Amino acid sequence: MRVSSPHLIRFGLFEVDTRSGELRRQGSKVNLQEQPFQALVLLLERRGEVVTREELNKRLWPEDTFVDFERGLNKAINKLRAALRDDPEKPCFIETLPQHGYRFIAPVENPPSVRDRFRAQHPPQIDSLAVLPLENLSGDPAQEYFSDGLTEELICAVARIASLRVISRTSVMSYKGARKSLPVIAKELRVDAIVEGTIARSDQKVRITAQLIYAPDDRHLWSGRYERELHDVLQLQAEIAEDIASQIHKLVDPGQHPSVPARKVHPQAYEACLKGIFFRDKMTPADLAKSTAHFTQAINLDPGYAQAYANLSQAQFYLGLFGMGPASELFPKAKASAVKALELDETVAAAHNALAAVHILYEWDWAGAEAECLRALQLSPNDSVTHVHLADYMSIQERHDEAIAEYKLALELDPISCIYIGFFGLILYRARRFDEAIAQCQKALEINPNYANALWFLALSLEQKGQLAESIEKFERAFSLGAGPPCRALLGRVYALAGERAKAESILEELKTLSHQQYISPFDIAVVYAGLGDLTSTFQLLEQAYQQRVFRIIELTFPMFDNLRPDPRWQDLVRRIGLPH
């Protein structure tokens, strides 16, 4: 962690650091809350002068704060005197002038400059913030899952601060180990402030240090150090969020953060959950399978752990999304896990998101999907995933303008995520805004040239623009990067549209052969037949996909099937699914 050069004020055995917000006695930190500390700074700035109670009230609380100022100020001064060990009857530091105010009477070294006085009187306006990856101090690379997982958990806790835009995990993790300066990082993420910190584990204890930096002038605003038993880690996260909120004069939203203390967790269950998150976020089929094993272990250790059920639900949903088994097996499992999470704790936003995905992709319960999306958004307005789910639902329902506006909110929270930038290309493709879709996919590929989904979505729009050779090249590259059978089927379709029937038929036979070895969706085979113009086989397979509830059947309203819209068989399928047509 970087260390800023502090501006120090000394008196007696004490030393005040106006940048870190710390009071020290003979080098040892003295615990002092924000209001008493600000009162001390004002008295030091005006040493030897009477500071009225009204002036102190204005410094300690913003104009729109509703508080009993008289009682609050008395409490702050009493805490300050206790920290300084100052006797109000025989003061060495703070003299009381009844009915008027207070005066600092001790000699002071290094008084604050005019610049520092201006800063103290005009705290910076902070409306956006990023929590950078916590630095792992254990020295053990095998503990990275713990520091990464706790970073994500801390982001979720800080995201509950009302009226604050908090950058999501996907974007901030790209700065892990980066050597960029904090002002540069803040500019790239478009935030006012940065939280950076360290984490260390010792057996069943966890220690976190954190500091808040105002990015425009690289100013240190606050730092804190926390040490707890691992089973109290949820309460620790909540405390850090509360302390950050107090520093930027905002509140943790009580509607999103229950007033009851955070539940204790089984230490090994929490650790298993962090391992599950670590593997889930790699987003490969093999890693998703590992993540479900860790989440299941967490649940077995702590059956009341709602977040573990929610995380398991998400991993099961992604396995279904990747077609790693029949939809009839994977999506009901995802739903059961989400329902169990909400039975334990209705405020877990991730479970609402997972349930919304099941409603959309498997049950075609459109009213239920929207209700779950909106509840998740209410619980977690700073979660980019929540905005993406809602935008995806709106897009599938052909509410394209609303979907695009909603998706832009997700990008504000995750501005440099190639995953979300690329998926925006798919949202724009569905809206038939192909040039914009191509631009978004290219932007994602500038961040990660090997991001298969961006190549996939780019190929879809290139096909609609009639650029078939370019579309084929992108599909081939996406497949070479592991995009799987769905991408292979789309490549076969474009080969057929480009007049290369032999290549299309070869891919068709390849998929049929593969279906005897692993699960291949009838929808994917139907895609190739549609390209070849065999509509009888196309609709026979689409009917099978409908009966199996293959999630990609909802793509029937996407541009690549526009030529089928006049067909009564297309209209009947779309009606039964409940899609707009």
FENPE-V250410 format. One record per backbone hydrogen bond with DSSP energy under -0.5 kcal/mol. NH is the residue of the N-H (numbers start at 1). CO is the residue of the C=O. Records with the same first field share a line. If there is no record, write none. Layout:
BEGIN
NH->CO ; CO
END
This chain:
BEGIN
6->4
8->6
9->16
10->109
11->14
14->11
15->24
16->9
17->22
18->7 ; 16
21->17
22->17
23->30
24->15
25->28
26->13 ; 24
28->25
30->23
31->29
37->33
38->34
39->35
40->36
41->37
42->38
43->39
44->40
45->41
46->42
47->44
48->104
49->46
51->49 ; 102
52->50
53->100
56->52
57->53
58->54
59->55
60->56
61->57
65->62
67->65
69->67
72->68
73->69
74->70
75->71
76->72
77->73
78->74
79->75
80->76
81->77
82->78
83->79
84->80
85->81 ; 82
86->81
87->90
88->86
95->93 ; 103
97->101
98->96
100->97
101->97
102->51
103->95
104->49
105->93 ; 103
106->93
109->10
117->113
118->114
119->115
120->116
121->117
122->118
126->124
127->125
129->165
130->193
132->130 ; 195
135->197
137->135 ; 199
141->139
143->140
144->141
146->143
147->143
148->144
149->145
150->146
151->147
152->148
153->149
154->150
155->151
156->152
157->153
158->154
159->155
160->157
161->158
162->251
164->161
165->127
166->164
167->129
168->413
171->168
172->168
173->169
174->171
175->172
176->173
178->175
185->181
186->182
187->183
188->184
189->185
190->186
191->186
192->128
193->128
194->213
195->130
196->194 ; 211
198->209
199->135
200->207
202->205
205->202
206->228
207->200
208->226
209->198
210->224
211->196
212->222
213->194 ; 211
214->219
215->192 ; 213
216->192
217->214
218->215
219->214
221->212 ; 219
222->212
223->20
224->210
226->208
228->206
230->204
232->229
233->230
236->232
237->233
238->234
239->235
240->236
241->237
242->238
243->239
244->240
245->241
246->242
247->243
248->244
249->246
250->245
253->160 ; 251
256->253
257->253
265->231
270->266
271->267
272->268
273->269
274->270
275->271
276->272
277->273
278->274
279->275
280->276
281->277
282->279
283->279 ; 280
288->284
289->285
290->286
291->287
292->288
293->289
294->290
295->291
296->292
297->293
298->294
299->295
300->296
301->297
302->298
305->302
306->304
309->305
310->306
311->307
312->308
313->309
314->310
315->311
316->312
317->313
318->314
319->315
320->316
321->317
322->318
323->320
324->319
329->326
330->326
331->327
332->327
333->329
334->330
335->331
336->332
337->333
338->334
339->335
340->336
341->337
342->338
343->339
344->340
345->341
348->345
349->347
351->348
352->348
353->349
354->350
355->351
356->352
357->353
358->354
359->355
360->356
361->357
362->358
363->358
364->359
365->359
366->364
369->365
370->366
371->367
372->368
373->369
374->370
375->371
376->372
377->373
378->374
379->375
380->376
383->380
384->382
387->383
388->384
389->385
390->386
391->387
392->388
393->389
394->390
395->391
396->392
397->393
398->395
399->394
400->398
403->399
404->400
405->401
406->402
407->403
408->404
409->405 ; 406
410->406
411->407
412->408
413->409
414->410
417->414
418->416
421->417
422->418
423->419
424->420
425->421 ; 422
426->422
427->423
428->424
429->425
430->426
431->427
432->429
433->428
434->432
437->433
438->434
439->435
440->436
441->437
442->438
443->439
444->440
445->441
446->442
447->443
448->444
451->448
452->450
455->451
456->452
457->453
458->454
459->455
460->456
461->457
462->458
463->459
464->460
465->461
466->463
467->462
468->466
471->467
472->468
473->469
474->470
475->471
476->472
477->473
478->474
479->475
480->476
481->477
482->479
483->478
487->484
488->484
489->485
490->486
491->487
492->488
493->489
494->490
495->491
496->492
497->493
498->494
499->496
500->495
501->499
504->500
505->501
506->502
507->503
508->504
509->505
510->506
511->507
512->508
513->509
514->510
515->511
516->513
517->514
518->514
524->521
525->521
526->522
527->523
528->524
529->525
530->526
531->527
532->528
533->529 ; 530
534->529
535->533
538->534
539->535
540->536
541->537
542->538
543->539
544->540
545->541
546->542
547->543
548->544
549->546
550->545
553->550
554->551
555->552
556->553
557->554
558->555
561->558
562->559
564->561
565->562
567->564
570->567
571->567
572->568
573->569
574->570
575->571
576->572
577->573
578->574
579->574
END
